[in-house]
């Protein structure tokens, strides 16, 4: 394990770029079953190392995920190399290429999310998501004082269940090769309330514009909404509109508390003032 914690220089001529997300670019090795994920310029080496260590922990705990191999750099950017799953497709790629499978894939995603959220976490090796956010608000001044106090007050009163969270739960972060199904991008794995995961799924399915939906998921906002309409009742185990509506309302403060942290992590900046004024209303009265 000690060898894994030193960055190894790689030659990108030995790789082919095969993907790009909001924070990183992925490269597939030309001869080995290996995928290098390099953060975009501006992301610190420590950020990549922290993600790698969490990914190793998740793998060693038996969560189905590609094996993280080693820390790598191209001399300017930092990241890690992972096991490549030949023939894999993300759930969102399947839906975009085979729209007739939306119901089946969304139901499968619901069952995997429920299983994840009912799995006990090793709290000695994974972070409490509640504590991650408490630390964020106490150490950084990226929101107005009123917003910060509302977030901290909310964090103080919520429970801290010791069950697994993905941290970036969405249909782009689960893959299958037709045989195995695996979680990917597991660097934010932690433990706590399922609402931390579900609130972000709701936002992605209801508040994403067409350009971003296409870039991230290769689908339309209407498809994301249709995915939610299948996923959510299946996850909750009910079609009762009152129950479903009440739980969505319950999720909103989780989203409001989480989003400044996510924005800082992804873009190294604070949310625009106009966005904060809109989101703060999600805390309720």
C-alpha positions in Angstrom: 0.0 0.0 0.0 2.9 2.4 0.7 4.0 2.2 -2.9 0.5 3.2 -4.0 0.8 6.5 -2.1 3.6 7.9 -4.3 2.6 9.5 -7.6 4.0 7.6 -10.6 4.6 9.6 -13.8 2.8 8.2 -16.8 3.2 8.8 -20.5 -0.2 9.8 -22.0 1.0 8.5 -25.4 0.3 5.1 -24.0 -3.3 6.0 -23.3 -6.4 7.2 -25.3 -8.8 9.8 -23.9 -12.1 8.1 -23.5 -14.2 10.4 -21.2 -14.5 13.8 -19.6 -16.5 14.9 -16.5 -16.9 18.1 -14.6 -13.6 17.7 -12.7 -11.5 15.1 -14.5 -10.6 13.5 -17.8 -10.2 9.7 -18.2 -7.7 7.9 -20.4 -7.8 4.2 -21.3 -4.4 2.4 -21.6 -3.7 1.0 -25.1 -2.5 -2.4 -24.0 -3.6 -2.9 -20.4 -7.0 -3.1 -18.7 -6.4 0.2 -16.9 -8.1 3.5 -16.8 -6.3 6.7 -15.7 -8.5 9.4 -14.2 -6.7 12.8 -14.1 -8.1 15.8 -12.4 -8.2 19.0 -14.5 -5.6 21.7 -13.9 -6.0 23.5 -10.6 -7.0 20.5 -8.5 -4.5 19.7 -5.8 -2.5 16.5 -5.5 -3.9 15.9 -2.0 -7.4 16.0 -3.4 -6.6 13.1 -5.8 -4.8 11.2 -3.0 -7.8 11.5 -0.7 -10.1 10.2 -3.3 -7.8 7.3 -4.1 -7.5 6.3 -0.4 -11.3 6.4 0.0 -11.6 4.3 -3.2 -9.2 1.8 -1.9 -11.1 1.6 1.4 -14.4 1.1 -0.4 -12.8 -1.7 -2.6 -11.3 -3.4 0.4 -14.6 -3.3 2.3 -16.2 -5.4 -0.5 -18.3 -2.8 -2.2 -18.6 -3.7 -5.9 -16.3 -1.2 -7.6 -13.3 -1.3 -10.0 -10.0 -1.9 -8.2 -7.9 1.3 -7.6 -4.4 0.5 -8.7 -2.1 3.5 -8.1 -1.7 7.3 -7.9 -0.5 8.8 -11.2 0.5 12.1 -12.8 1.3 13.4 -16.2 3.6 15.9 -14.7 1.0 18.6 -14.4 -2.3 16.9 -13.4 -2.9 14.4 -10.6 -5.1 11.4 -10.4 -5.2 7.6 -10.1 -5.3 4.5 -12.3 -8.2 2.0 -11.9 -9.2 -1.4 -13.2 -10.8 -1.1 -16.6 -14.0 -3.0 -17.1 -14.1 -4.1 -20.8 -17.4 -3.6 -22.4 -18.8 -1.6 -19.6 -21.5 1.0 -20.0 -22.9 3.4 -17.4 -26.6 3.2 -16.7 -27.1 6.7 -18.2 -25.3 5.5 -21.4 -27.6 2.5 -21.6 -30.7 4.8 -21.3 -29.3 7.2 -23.9 -28.6 4.4 -26.4 -31.6 2.2 -25.6 -34.3 4.5 -24.4 -36.8 1.6 -24.3 -34.8 0.2 -21.3 -35.4 3.3 -19.1 -37.9 1.6 -16.8 -35.7 -1.5 -16.4 -32.5 0.5 -15.7 -34.2 2.9 -13.3 -35.7 0.1 -11.3 -32.3 -1.6 -11.2 -30.8 1.6 -10.0 -33.4 1.9 -7.3 -32.6 -1.6 -6.0 -28.9 -0.9 -6.0 -29.4 2.4 -4.2 -31.6 0.8 -1.5 -29.1 -1.9 -1.0 -26.3 0.6 -0.6 -28.3 2.7 1.9 -29.0 -0.3 4.0 -25.4 -1.5 4.2 -23.6 -0.9 7.5 -20.5 1.3 7.1 -17.1 0.8 8.7 -17.1 4.0 10.6 -13.5 3.6 11.5 -12.5 3.9 7.9 -15.1 6.1 6.3 -16.1 9.7 7.1 -19.4 10.9 8.5 -20.9 13.1 5.8 -22.5 15.2 8.5 -19.1 15.9 10.0 -17.6 16.6 6.6 -20.2 19.3 6.1 -19.9 20.6 9.7 -16.1 21.1 9.1 -16.8 22.7 5.7 -19.0 25.4 7.2 -16.8 26.0 10.2 -13.6 26.3 8.2 -14.7 28.1 5.0 -16.5 31.4 4.5 -18.1 30.8 1.1 -21.7 31.6 2.0 -23.4 34.6 3.8 -23.6 34.3 7.6 -27.3 33.7 7.6 -26.9 30.8 5.2 -24.0 29.4 7.2 -26.0 29.5 10.5 -29.1 27.9 8.9 -26.9 25.1 7.5 -25.1 24.5 10.9 -28.4 24.5 12.8 -29.8 21.9 10.4 -26.7 19.8 10.7 -26.9 19.9 14.5 -30.4 18.4 14.6 -30.2 15.6 12.0 -29.2 12.0 12.8 -26.0 10.3 11.8 -27.0 6.7 10.8 -24.0 4.4 10.2 -25.1 3.3 6.7 -23.3 3.7 3.4 -23.6 6.8 1.2 -22.2 7.2 -2.3 -21.7 11.0 -2.1 -22.4 11.4 -5.8 -25.3 9.1 -6.4 -26.5 9.3 -10.0 -26.9 7.0 -13.0 -23.6 8.0 -14.5 -21.8 6.5 -11.5 -22.9 2.9 -11.8 -21.7 0.7 -14.6 -22.3 -2.8 -15.9 -20.6 -5.1 -18.4 -23.7 -7.3 -18.6 -22.3 -9.6 -15.9 -21.1 -7.4 -13.1 -22.6 -4.1 -11.9 -20.2 -1.7 -10.1 -20.2 1.7 -8.4 -17.7 4.1 -9.8 -16.4 7.6 -8.7 -16.5 6.4 -5.1 -14.2 9.1 -3.7 -17.0 10.7 -1.7 -18.2 7.4 -0.1 -19.1 8.1 3.5 -21.9 7.3 5.9 -25.1 9.1 7.1 -28.6 10.0 6.0 -29.7 8.7 2.6 -31.2 12.1 2.0 -27.7 13.4 1.2 -27.7 11.1 -1.8 -31.3 11.4 -2.8 -31.6 15.1 -2.7 -28.9 15.4 -5.4 -30.6 12.9 -7.5 -33.8 14.9 -7.3 -32.1 18.1 -8.3 -30.3 16.5 -11.2 -33.6 15.1 -12.5 -35.6 18.3 -12.0 -33.3 21.3 -12.3 -30.8 20.5 -15.0 -30.9 22.5 -18.3 -30.7 20.8 -21.7 -27.0 21.5 -22.3 -25.8 20.2 -19.0 -28.1 17.1 -19.2 -26.6 16.3 -22.7 -23.0 16.9 -21.6 -23.2 14.9 -18.4 -25.7 12.2 -19.1 -26.2 12.2 -22.9 -30.0 12.6 -22.4 -32.7 15.3 -22.2 -34.1 16.8 -19.0 -37.3 15.1 -19.9 -35.5 11.7 -19.8 -34.0 12.6 -16.4 -37.5 13.4 -15.1 -38.9 10.1 -16.5 -36.0 8.3 -14.8 -36.9 9.9 -11.4 -40.6 9.0 -11.9 -39.6 5.3 -12.1 -36.7 5.3 -9.6 -38.3 7.3 -6.8 -41.4 5.2 -6.1 -39.4 2.0 -6.5 -36.8 3.2 -4.0 -39.5 4.4 -1.5 -41.6 1.3 -2.0 -44.8 3.3 -2.5 -46.7 5.3 -5.1 -48.6 7.3 -2.5 -48.3 10.9 -3.7 -48.6 12.3 -0.2 -45.7 10.2 1.1 -43.6 10.8 -1.9 -44.2 14.6 -1.8 -43.5 14.8 1.9 -40.2 13.1 1.5 -39.1 15.4 -1.4 -39.9 18.3 0.9 -37.8 16.6 3.6 -34.8 16.4 1.2 -34.6 20.1 0.4 -32.6 21.2 3.4 -30.2 18.4 2.8 -29.7 19.8 -0.7 -29.3 23.3 0.5 -26.7 22.3 3.0 -24.7 20.1 0.6 -24.6 22.2 -2.6 -22.1 24.9 -1.4 -19.7 22.1 -0.4 -20.1 20.4 -3.8 -19.7 23.6 -5.7 -16.5 24.4 -3.8 -15.2 20.9 -4.4 -16.0 20.9 -8.1 -15.2 24.5 -9.1 -13.1 25.9 -6.2 -15.5 28.8 -5.9 -18.6 29.9 -4.1 -22.1 29.8 -5.5 -23.4 33.0 -7.2 -25.4 35.2 -4.8 -28.6 34.8 -6.8 -28.4 31.0 -6.5 -27.8 31.2 -2.8 -30.8 33.5 -2.3 -32.9 31.0 -4.1 -31.5 27.9 -2.4 -31.7 29.3 1.2 -35.5 29.1 0.9 -35.1 25.3 0.9 -34.3 25.4 4.6 -37.9 26.4 5.2 -39.2 28.8 7.8 
